[in-house]
Amino acid sequence: MQDTGFLDPAGPLTGADHTVFWLFAAATMVMVAAAVVLAVRETLRTRSVLPVVVFASATLWLPNEPFIDTILGFQYAADAPATLFTLAGREIPISALGIGAMFFLFTWWIHQLLVRGTPTRTIVVVAVVAGVIDWPLEWMAIHWDVFEYYGDNPSRILGLPVTSMVQNCFLYVFMACVLALCAPYLRGWRALLFLPVLPGCYYAMALLCTWPAYLALHGGAGKPLFLVLAGVAAILNAAIPLALLGIVRERRAAAPAATPEPPVLQTA
């Protein structure tokens, strides 16, 4: 492989269990269907293009997958039975569609909770549950070689890095807060300006929060230093989104009447 400064996998991952792959793909399709239904429902309810634009922004994550995988030290099985596309020498299976679906579902949900004034504790619980749901799915896929986090990473638990476990919980809070800050200005055609934002949020989390662990991975750090840097990255992955949540709360409390919001979900 060409030297990019990033750690390369020892070789292609093979031996993917087809039954597990299709179970994983089926779960993905359920999430994609749910995301489409929610986007349509919210567009009709709010009479705004914003839900569709947020959905499209989440979907635009897909072509970024091979590049962020290089940073994460992550690869899908080369012998997966259903490859969606190959880009930058990396095969992306159909199950990757679920990532964008989760970005939309949980970001929109948490954003609506935030708009409704839901207590911070409840939002954190929702975010943690959303992240924890992903853990057993990833553990299953890792165990049966559907994908892997490669490299000498001592922070992994059953193959899943601690930094990814924490990031999976609080990434949606970060995305929802960014949406809440942008939403008042996304009227009419300006909503299209949001299209690159959710993929950008993931890159921002990688650069702001997880870079110490990525530095250790690609720099070949020893176990003690790696664990320290991974611990710092895990803390940042929770602290920065929660700090942004506090900023959004303060802005809304300081000027509630001057901050227009799209219609919110109604509860029975």
N, C-alpha and C positions, 0 to 999 in steps of 0.2 A: 504494500500500500504506500501511497505518497505520504511523506512525512508532513503532518499538519501541526505538530506540536501536541496533539492529543494522543492519549493511549489508544492503541488499536487492539481489537479483540484477538485472542490467541488464534482464532480460526472461526469459520462459520459455525453457528449453532445448528446441530442436526438432531434428529431423533424425536421430533415433536410428536406427542401423542395425539392422534387425530380425533379421538373421542373428546378429549379435554379441549382441544382447539375448537371444535364445533360447539361444545357447551359454552365456551368463552365467547364465541362468535354469536351464539343465540342470545346470551345476556346483552351483548353489544347491540344487537338489532332491537331488543326490547327498549333499551335506553334511547336509541335513535328514534324509534317510533314515538316514545313518550315525549322527546324533545320537539319533534315535529308537531304533535298534537298541542303541546303547551304553547309553542310559538304561534300557531294559528289561533288558538283560543284567546291568547293575550292580545293578539293583533286586532281581533274582532271586538274584544271587550274594551280595549283602550282607544280604538279607532286611531291608532298610531302605528307607524312603521317601525318604531323602536324595537319591539320584541323580535321582529324578523331580522332587523339589522344586528341585534345582539346574537341571534342564532347564527347568522351568516358569519359574524366575527369569530364565533366559537368554531365554526366549520373550517374557517381559513387557517386553523391550527394545523390541519392535515399536511400541507406541503412543507411545514416547518419541522415535522416529526424527525426526518433523518438528521437534521442539523442539531437539534437539541439532544437526540440520542447520542451523538458523538460526544457532547459535553457531559451527559449523564454517565457515560460508560455503559450503554444499554444496547442490546440488539435482539431482534426477533429471529425466530428459527428460519433458516434458509430453505427448509423443506416443508414449510407450512402449506397446507392443501389449497389455500385460497389467497393468493397475493393480489393486493389492490394495485400497487405500482412499485417501481424501483426507482430510487432517486439517490444520487451521490453514492452509488454502490451499495445502498441499503434497501433491503426488501421490506415493504410495509404491508402487512396482511389486512384483511377486511375488518378484523377486530379493532383496528386503530380508529375506526369511525366512532367508537364509543367514547374516546377521549373528548372530542368536540361536543358530543351529546352531554357528557357530564359537566363540561365547562358551562354550557348553557343552562341546564337544569338547575344546578346548585347555585350558580351565580345569580340567576334570576330569582330563585327562591329566597336566598339570603338578602338580595337587594330589596325584595318586597317586604321582608321582615324588618329591614332597616327603615324603610319608608314609613311603615306602620308604627314605628316607635317601639318595636319589640325590645325587651331588656337585653343588654349585652350578654348576660349569662346564658339566655336562651339561644342567642345567635351562636355563641361559642359551642354550646352543646350540639346544635344542628350541624355546625361545621365539623366537629370532631366525629360525630356519627357518620356524616357523609364520607369522611376520610377513612374511618375504620371499616366501613363496608367494603372498601377497595382492597384492604389488606388480604383477606382470605382468597379473593380472586387472583391477586398477584402471586400469593404463595402457591396456589394450585398451578398456575401457569408456569412458575419457575420450576416447581418440582417435576413437572412433566415436559420440560424443555420447550415450552411454547415461546418463551423469551427468557432473557437472563440479564442481570447486571454483572458485567465482567470486570476483570481487574482484581487486584489484591486489596479488597475493601473489608477491613476487620469490623466495620460498624454494621454489617449485614445481620439481620435476624431471619433465619430460614431463607436466606438469599435476597431479602429486601432491605436496602439500606435504611437506617434510622432516619436519615435526612429526608428520604422520600416518604417515609411514613408520616412525619410531621408536616412536610410540605403538602401532602395530599389532603390534610385536614384544613390548613389555613390558607391555601391558595385561593379557595372560593371566597373567603372573607376579603382578601386583597382585591380580587376581581370585582366583587359586589360593591366595595367601597369606591373603587375607581368609577364604576358605572354610576353610583349615586352622585359623585362629584360632577360627572359629565352630563347626566340626564337632563338637568334643567336647560342646557344649552343645545340639546339635540332635537330641535324642532324642524319639521319639514326636511328639506334636502340636507340639512346639517347633520342629520342622523347618520348619513353615509360616512361622515368623518370618523365614526366609531369603528368602522370595519377592521382596521389593523390593531385595535386596542387590546382585545383579549389575548391574541398571540403575543403581543408586546408585553402584557402583564406576566406571562410565563417567563419570558426572557428577563424581565425586570426582577422577578423573584430569584432567578438563577444568579443574576449579577449582584443583587442586593443581599441575598440571604445565604445561598448555598455555595457561594464561591470558595469559602475556606475548605470545604470537603472536596470540591472539584480540584482545587489546587493540590490537595494531598493525594488524590487519586492519580492525576496525570503527572504529578511530580515524583511519584514513587516514594511517598513519605513512609517512615517506619510506623509500626503499630501504635506506640504511645502518642506520637505526634498526630497521627491520623485520627485517633480517637478524640484527642483534644479538639482538633479542627472540626471534626464531625459534630462534636457536642456544641461548639460555637455556632455552627451552621444550623443545627436543630433549634437552638434557642432563637436565632435570628428569624427562622422560618415561622415561628409563633409570634415573636415580639413585634416585628415590623408590621404585619397585617393587623395585629391588635392595636398598635399605636395609630395606624391609619384609621381604624374603626373609631378610636377615641376622637381623632381630628374631625371626622365626619359628624360624629355626635355633637361636638362643640359647635361646628358651623351651623348645623340645623337648629340647635338650641338658641344660638345667638341671633339668627335672623329667620325664624320660621315662616313669617308672612312673605318674605322677599325671596323665598326659594321655591319656585314652582316645581311641581313633580307630576309625572304622569299618573293616571288613576291607579289605585292600588287594589290588591285582591281583597274581596269582601269575605268575611267569615259568617257562617250561619248563626 
